[in-house]
Every structure is written in structure tokens, then in C-alpha cells.
């Protein structure tokens, strides 16, 4: 699959940067065009792999932003994007759209820029192009507070309504103890990058082997052609004899050696582990409309019988016959991995939790604002209200 990738806000920009990193280290060819958009000048300096000329600062002249961010205010985030939409549109003009199959917009939904500007950017893309536009959204953890939950609940509605499919990642499900906040976010960004790139880069014509059971971009796009919210599962296992201690180890989820085993049971077991491991957003598997399985690694470790066995298992597990399965050969890979896309899942408890937290936060904010207004009025008026203001 060939993508135009766009990151909006700090979290969205970091996700795109980690995707480019993993793509570079694994020899994949996915992100044909890249662009990151932010309202904070300091955050635009952070990416390592995004070219400097593909970074756009919005809100530089906005009275509430001035290049320093929007302070978590979703309304201001939307305002600055609408105000600078011509500049954003000019950046889109550089995209040779005939070279890509789809566009993906990544954003953190808890902050102000991603949650506010993201839907504005998506709406403009939908006007300009006929290609599918997918959303990749980071949902804030409960520990992040009520305001991020309120931003996320509101922005999620806009994202899902505007994109062709929304792939969700839940910070709550991926939070690890004993890490600093920055370490935690960095690990989660890498985990998500692995899953997105492994899934969407399948089927590209490059230097890899010919697939045993070819998976191409049309298969991925068909699975995503459901609207709604989707989740991704992933599992990997190292290949006997691998001694790589470099960057790839940071992406590795499991390191159980398989040696030369290629039988169907091991392939099926890897797919089962992908589905039963931490999904990008926890969900009820049976609520998925469609599903897709991709096995990635050296072709000699991927058997047709194994792929078919895994597909049959998932068909029973998900209670749907609309399941595609195939392989993405990577001759120099140090591991065998399975990625499973569950498309249009409708039973996701975390979304319900965010909505409840958001409603509580909205009520609390309204209550505090009313109380504060009354307190200020009492402060500046005399006891018997005998004095009038000057003007």
C-alpha cells in the first residue's frame, strides 16, 4: 500500500515520525508523502525523520496561539486550522495523489491541536481527493484527566463521521508502570508504528519475495471499507539464530524462538496470540464486521496451510465469514510476525468509559464556571449593590 501520511498536533507528528523510522529500519516502502502540522513551534522541531520542509506551523498569528500551542483548547485548535487552511491546502498540492492509494491522518485526541485541527484537515482532504482518508487516533488514558477525555469524546465523533475508517489506539491499555511519562509515550508510539506499518506496507512491490498467498492494497482497503472504528492485534516471534540487539529489538513484542518450524499449528498459534494480546483498542472480537490477517517474515517460514488454518480459526472466533488472509515476505527479517485488523468493531468498552468521563467533566466545568462567575460578582460589588460601574 502507498500512503500520504499526515500528523496533526504533537502526538500525531510523533506517530508519523516513528512510522518513518520503522519503515526505514525494516526496508519497507509505505509513506510516499509525509506532512506534519502543529500549532507549537517547539514541537515542530522534535521529529527525527520528517523533513523540515514538510512541517507546517499553524496559528502563528492567532491571538491565543502565537506559535506556542493552543493550551489543550479544542475550539482554538479548530480555529487556527480554519484560519490557516490555505497554507495547509498549498502543502497538500505538493502531494502527487496518483502515487498513493490512501491518506492517513494521525492525531492525539486528548490535546487541543490534534482533536481540534484534525477534523478540519480531514474535511479539506475529503473535498480535494477521491482517495480514502483514514484516521489514526490516540485516545487519552483515564489518568490524563477530564479535559482530555472531553476533547477526545467530542473529536472522536468528528473523526469517525469524516473518515473512511478510524483506527484507534488506547493509551489506557498500553500504560506501563515504572516508566516516566515520556518513556511511556515513546514506547506506545513505537508499538503503534510497528502495527500500522506492518499492516499497511503489505503487498508493496519492492525487493521482497513473491508472496505465497499475495496480499495487496486492495485487500487492505476492502477490509477498511466499513467506516466505524477498527483495532489491530500483533504478535511476533524471533527466528532461530538471530542475534540482532539493535533497533528492531525495541519493536519486538515477543521473543519466543521458532527455529525452522513452519507447520500450520505454529502459524495459527501466532495469529491466535495476536488476537488475544493487547489490541490497539480493547474490543469484543465478535463485534468486528470484517477482519484481515497478514503474516510477515521469511517466506520459507510461511505456509499456505498455516495461513488457511489461521483464517479458519479467526472466522470461528470473530463469527464472520468476511476474513482475508495472506503473507508479506521479508527475506531479511529477524522475526516472523502476525498482524490482525479487526474492522468496524462496535463493542469497545473504553470508548464508553471516555464518554462517561467526558460528560462528568463537562458538567464539572459548567458548574465551576457558574460558581466562579458568582464569586467574581460578589468580589467586585458592594454589599447592598448601591454602586454603579463607570461605564
C-alpha positions as CSV (number, residue, x, y, z in Angstrom):
1,X,0.0,0.0,0.0
2,X,1.2,3.5,-0.8
3,X,0.3,6.3,1.7
4,X,0.3,10.0,2.1
5,X,0.8,10.4,5.9
6,X,-0.2,13.5,7.8
7,X,0.4,14.1,11.5
8,X,-1.7,16.8,13.3
9,X,-0.5,18.0,16.7
10,X,2.3,16.8,18.8
11,X,1.2,13.1,19.3
12,X,0.2,12.8,15.6
13,X,3.6,14.1,14.5
14,X,5.5,11.7,16.7
15,X,3.5,8.8,15.4
16,X,4.3,9.7,11.8
17,X,8.0,10.1,12.8
18,X,8.1,6.6,14.4
19,X,6.4,5.1,11.3
20,X,9.1,6.6,9.1
21,X,11.7,5.2,11.5
22,X,10.4,1.7,11.5
23,X,9.9,1.8,7.7
24,X,13.5,2.8,7.2
25,X,14.9,0.2,9.6
26,X,12.9,-2.7,8.0
27,X,13.3,-1.8,4.4
28,X,9.6,-1.1,3.7
29,X,8.1,1.4,1.3
30,X,4.9,2.8,2.6
31,X,5.0,6.5,3.3
32,X,5.3,8.1,-0.1
33,X,4.4,11.6,1.1
34,X,4.6,13.0,4.7
35,X,3.4,16.2,6.4
36,X,3.2,17.2,10.0
37,X,1.1,20.2,11.2
38,X,1.3,21.8,14.6
39,X,0.5,25.0,16.5
40,X,3.6,24.9,18.7
41,X,6.9,25.9,17.1
42,X,9.0,23.9,19.7
43,X,7.1,20.7,18.9
44,X,7.8,21.0,15.2
45,X,11.5,20.8,16.0
46,X,11.2,17.3,17.6
47,X,10.7,14.9,14.7
48,X,13.9,13.0,13.6
49,X,12.7,11.6,10.2
50,X,10.2,14.1,8.9
51,X,12.0,16.6,6.5
52,X,12.0,20.2,7.8
53,X,10.2,21.4,4.6
54,X,7.3,19.0,5.4
55,X,6.5,20.7,8.7
56,X,3.8,23.4,8.9
57,X,3.2,25.8,11.8
58,X,-0.4,27.0,12.1
59,X,-1.8,29.6,14.5
60,X,1.4,31.7,14.4
61,X,-0.7,34.9,14.1
62,X,-3.7,33.7,16.2
63,X,-4.0,35.8,19.3
64,X,-4.5,32.7,21.5
65,X,-1.8,30.6,19.9
66,X,1.0,32.8,18.6
67,X,3.1,29.7,17.8
68,X,3.1,28.4,21.3
69,X,0.2,25.9,21.0
70,X,-3.4,26.1,21.9
71,X,-3.3,25.1,25.5
72,X,-5.4,22.0,25.1
73,X,-8.3,24.1,23.8
74,X,-10.1,22.1,21.1
75,X,-12.0,25.1,19.9
76,X,-8.9,27.1,19.4
77,X,-7.3,24.1,17.7
78,X,-10.1,24.1,15.1
79,X,-10.0,27.9,14.8
80,X,-6.3,28.1,13.9
81,X,-6.6,25.3,11.3
82,X,-9.6,27.0,9.6
83,X,-7.7,30.3,9.7
84,X,-4.6,28.8,8.0
85,X,-6.4,26.4,5.7
86,X,-5.0,28.0,2.6
87,X,-1.4,27.3,3.7
88,X,-2.4,23.7,4.6
89,X,-4.1,23.3,1.2
90,X,-0.9,24.5,-0.6
91,X,1.1,21.9,1.2
92,X,-1.4,19.3,0.0
93,X,-0.8,20.5,-3.6
94,X,2.7,19.0,-3.4
95,X,1.2,15.5,-3.0
96,X,1.2,13.6,-6.2
97,X,-2.0,11.9,-5.5
98,X,-1.7,9.4,-8.3
99,X,1.2,7.9,-6.4
100,X,-0.8,6.9,-3.3
101,X,-3.6,4.5,-2.6
102,X,-4.9,6.3,0.5
103,X,-4.3,9.1,3.0
104,X,-3.9,8.6,6.8
105,X,-4.2,11.4,9.3
106,X,-2.8,10.7,12.8
107,X,-3.6,12.8,15.9
108,X,-3.9,12.6,19.6
109,X,-7.5,13.2,20.6
110,X,-6.8,14.4,24.1
111,X,-4.9,17.6,23.2
112,X,-6.1,20.8,21.5
113,X,-4.4,20.8,18.2
114,X,-4.9,17.2,17.2
115,X,-8.5,17.0,18.4
116,X,-9.5,20.4,17.0
117,X,-7.4,20.8,13.8
118,X,-7.5,17.1,12.9
119,X,-11.2,17.1,11.7
120,X,-10.7,20.4,9.9
121,X,-7.7,18.9,7.9
122,X,-9.7,15.7,7.2
123,X,-12.7,17.6,5.9
124,X,-10.4,19.5,3.5
125,X,-8.8,16.3,2.3
126,X,-12.2,14.8,1.6
127,X,-13.0,17.8,-0.6
128,X,-9.8,17.7,-2.6
129,X,-9.3,14.0,-3.2
130,X,-11.3,10.9,-4.0
131,X,-8.8,8.5,-2.3
132,X,-9.8,7.0,1.0
133,X,-8.9,9.1,4.1
134,X,-8.2,7.0,7.2
135,X,-7.9,8.3,10.8
136,X,-5.4,7.1,13.3
137,X,-6.3,8.4,16.7
138,X,-4.8,8.2,20.2
139,X,-7.3,8.0,23.0
140,X,-6.1,9.5,26.3
141,X,-5.9,7.4,29.4
142,X,-8.3,7.9,32.3
143,X,-5.3,9.1,34.3
144,X,-4.8,12.0,32.0
145,X,-7.9,13.8,33.4
146,X,-11.3,15.0,32.4
147,X,-10.4,17.7,30.0
148,X,-8.5,15.3,27.6
149,X,-11.4,12.9,27.9
150,X,-13.9,15.6,26.9
151,X,-11.7,16.6,23.9
152,X,-11.4,13.0,22.9
153,X,-15.1,12.2,23.1
154,X,-16.0,15.3,21.0
155,X,-13.2,14.8,18.5
156,X,-13.9,11.1,18.1
157,X,-17.4,11.8,16.8
158,X,-15.9,14.2,14.2
159,X,-13.2,11.8,13.2
160,X,-15.4,8.8,12.7
161,X,-18.0,10.7,10.8
162,X,-15.5,12.2,8.4
163,X,-13.0,9.4,7.7
164,X,-13.4,6.2,5.7
165,X,-12.2,4.2,8.8
166,X,-10.8,5.2,12.2
167,X,-8.0,3.1,13.7
168,X,-7.9,3.7,17.5
169,X,-5.1,3.3,20.0
170,X,-6.0,3.4,23.7
171,X,-3.3,4.8,26.0
172,X,-5.0,3.2,29.0
173,X,-4.5,-0.3,27.6
174,X,-0.8,0.3,26.9
175,X,0.3,2.2,30.0
176,X,3.2,0.5,31.8
177,X,4.2,1.1,35.4
178,X,7.7,2.1,36.3
179,X,8.2,4.4,33.3
180,X,8.3,8.2,33.1
181,X,5.5,9.8,31.2
182,X,7.9,10.5,28.2
183,X,9.2,6.9,28.2
184,X,5.7,5.6,28.3
185,X,4.5,7.7,25.3
186,X,7.6,6.8,23.4
187,X,7.1,3.1,23.8
188,X,3.4,3.4,22.9
189,X,4.3,5.3,19.7
190,X,6.7,2.6,18.7
191,X,4.2,-0.2,19.4
192,X,1.6,1.6,17.2
193,X,4.1,2.3,14.5
194,X,5.0,-1.4,14.2
195,X,1.4,-2.4,13.8
196,X,0.4,0.3,11.3
197,X,3.5,-0.2,9.1
198,X,3.4,-4.0,9.2
199,X,-0.3,-3.9,8.3
200,X,-0.4,-1.2,5.6
201,X,3.0,-1.8,3.9
202,X,2.0,-5.4,2.9
203,X,1.7,-6.0,-0.8
204,X,4.1,-3.3,-2.0
205,X,6.3,-4.3,-4.9
206,X,9.9,-3.9,-3.7
207,X,12.9,-6.1,-3.2
208,X,11.0,-8.8,-1.2
209,X,10.0,-12.3,-2.4
210,X,6.8,-13.1,-4.2
211,X,4.1,-13.8,-1.7
212,X,2.8,-17.4,-1.2
213,X,-0.8,-16.0,-0.8
214,X,-0.5,-12.5,-2.1
215,X,-1.9,-9.6,0.0
216,X,-2.2,-6.3,-1.8
217,X,-3.5,-2.8,-1.1
218,X,-7.0,-3.6,-2.5
219,X,-7.4,-6.3,0.2
220,X,-6.5,-3.9,3.0
221,X,-8.7,-1.2,1.6
222,X,-11.6,-3.5,1.2
223,X,-11.3,-4.6,4.8
224,X,-11.2,-0.9,5.9
225,X,-14.1,0.0,3.7
226,X,-16.6,-0.3,6.6
227,X,-16.5,3.1,8.3
228,X,-16.5,2.9,12.1
229,X,-13.7,2.1,14.5
230,X,-11.0,-0.5,14.0
231,X,-8.5,-2.3,16.2
232,X,-5.2,-4.0,15.4
233,X,-3.6,-7.1,17.1
234,X,0.0,-8.1,16.7
235,X,2.4,-10.9,17.7
236,X,5.9,-11.8,16.7
237,X,8.5,-14.5,17.4
238,X,12.2,-14.4,16.8
239,X,13.8,-16.7,14.2
240,X,16.4,-19.2,15.5
241,X,20.0,-17.9,15.2
242,X,19.1,-14.2,15.2
243,X,21.4,-12.2,17.4
244,X,20.4,-8.7,16.5
245,X,20.5,-6.4,19.5
246,X,19.8,-3.2,17.6
247,X,16.7,-1.1,17.0
248,X,14.4,-3.9,16.0
249,X,14.6,-5.4,19.5
250,X,12.8,-2.2,20.7
251,X,9.9,-3.1,18.4
252,X,9.8,-6.8,19.3
253,X,6.8,-7.8,21.4
254,X,7.7,-11.5,22.0
255,X,10.9,-13.3,21.7
256,X,10.0,-17.0,21.8
257,X,12.2,-18.8,19.1
258,X,10.5,-20.8,16.4
259,X,13.6,-22.3,14.9
260,X,12.7,-23.8,11.5
261,X,9.1,-24.7,12.4
262,X,6.7,-23.9,9.6
263,X,3.7,-26.1,10.4
264,X,0.2,-24.8,10.4
265,X,-0.2,-25.1,14.2
266,X,2.6,-22.6,14.9
267,X,1.2,-20.1,12.3
268,X,-2.2,-20.5,13.8
269,X,-0.8,-20.1,17.3
270,X,0.9,-16.8,16.3
271,X,-2.3,-15.4,14.9
272,X,-4.2,-16.5,18.0
273,X,-1.7,-14.7,20.1
274,X,-2.1,-11.6,18.0
275,X,-5.8,-11.5,18.6
276,X,-5.6,-12.4,22.3
277,X,-2.8,-10.0,23.1
278,X,-3.3,-6.3,23.7
279,X,-5.2,-4.9,20.8
280,X,-4.7,-1.2,19.9
281,X,-8.1,-0.7,21.5
282,X,-9.7,-3.5,23.5
283,X,-12.8,-4.8,21.9
284,X,-15.1,-7.8,21.6
285,X,-13.7,-9.7,18.6
286,X,-17.1,-11.0,17.6
287,X,-18.3,-7.4,17.1
288,X,-16.0,-6.9,14.1
289,X,-17.6,-6.5,10.7
290,X,-14.5,-7.7,8.7
291,X,-11.0,-9.0,9.5
292,X,-7.7,-9.3,7.8
293,X,-4.6,-11.4,8.7
294,X,-1.1,-10.7,7.4
295,X,1.9,-12.9,8.1
296,X,5.2,-11.1,7.6
297,X,8.7,-12.6,7.6
298,X,11.0,-15.0,5.6
299,X,8.8,-16.8,3.0
300,X,10.2,-20.2,4.0
301,X,8.5,-19.9,7.4
302,X,5.1,-19.1,6.0
303,X,3.0,-22.0,4.7
304,X,-0.2,-21.8,2.7
305,X,-1.7,-24.4,5.0
306,X,-0.8,-22.3,8.1
307,X,-2.4,-19.2,6.6
308,X,-5.6,-21.1,5.8
309,X,-5.7,-22.7,9.3
310,X,-5.3,-19.3,10.9
311,X,-8.0,-17.8,8.7
312,X,-10.5,-20.6,9.6
313,X,-9.7,-20.1,13.3
314,X,-10.4,-16.4,13.2
315,X,-13.6,-16.9,11.2
316,X,-14.9,-19.0,14.0
317,X,-13.6,-16.7,16.7
318,X,-15.0,-13.5,15.1
319,X,-18.2,-15.1,13.9
320,X,-17.9,-13.6,10.4
321,X,-17.0,-15.1,7.0
322,X,-15.6,-11.8,5.7
323,X,-12.0,-12.5,6.5
324,X,-9.0,-12.2,4.2
325,X,-5.5,-13.7,4.9
326,X,-2.2,-13.5,3.2
327,X,1.5,-13.0,3.6
328,X,4.1,-10.3,3.1
329,X,7.5,-12.0,2.6
330,X,10.5,-10.2,4.1
331,X,13.6,-12.3,3.3
332,X,16.0,-10.5,5.7
333,X,13.5,-10.2,8.6
334,X,14.7,-11.3,12.0
335,X,11.3,-12.4,13.1
336,X,8.0,-13.8,12.0
337,X,5.1,-11.6,12.8
338,X,1.3,-11.7,12.5
339,X,-0.9,-8.6,12.3
340,X,-4.7,-8.8,12.5
341,X,-7.0,-6.0,11.6
342,X,-10.5,-6.1,13.1
343,X,-12.6,-3.6,11.1
344,X,-15.6,-1.8,12.4
345,X,-15.7,-3.1,15.9
346,X,-18.8,-2.0,17.8
347,X,-18.2,-3.2,21.3
348,X,-15.3,-1.2,22.7
349,X,-15.7,-0.6,26.5
350,X,-13.0,2.1,26.6
351,X,-15.0,4.4,24.3
352,X,-18.0,4.1,26.6
353,X,-15.7,4.9,29.6
354,X,-14.3,8.0,27.8
355,X,-17.8,9.2,27.0
356,X,-18.9,8.9,30.7
357,X,-15.7,10.7,31.9
358,X,-16.3,13.4,29.3
359,X,-19.9,14.0,30.4
360,X,-18.8,14.2,34.0
361,X,-16.0,16.7,33.0
362,X,-18.4,18.8,31.0
363,X,-20.8,19.0,33.9
364,X,-18.0,19.8,36.3
365,X,-16.6,22.6,34.1
366,X,-20.1,24.2,33.7
367,X,-20.5,24.0,37.5
368,X,-17.2,25.6,38.2
369,X,-17.6,28.3,35.7
370,X,-21.0,29.3,37.2
371,X,-19.6,29.3,40.7
372,X,-16.6,31.3,39.6
373,X,-18.7,33.9,37.9
374,X,-20.8,34.3,41.1
375,X,-17.7,34.6,43.2
376,X,-16.2,37.3,41.0
377,X,-19.5,39.3,41.0
378,X,-19.6,39.1,44.8
379,X,-16.0,40.3,45.0
380,X,-16.4,43.5,42.9
381,X,-19.9,44.7,44.0
382,X,-20.7,46.3,47.3
383,X,-22.8,44.6,49.9
384,X,-26.1,46.5,49.2
385,X,-25.3,46.9,45.4
386,X,-25.5,50.7,45.7
387,X,-22.6,51.4,43.4
388,X,-22.8,51.5,39.6
389,X,-19.8,50.8,37.3
390,X,-18.3,53.8,35.5
391,X,-19.4,52.7,32.0
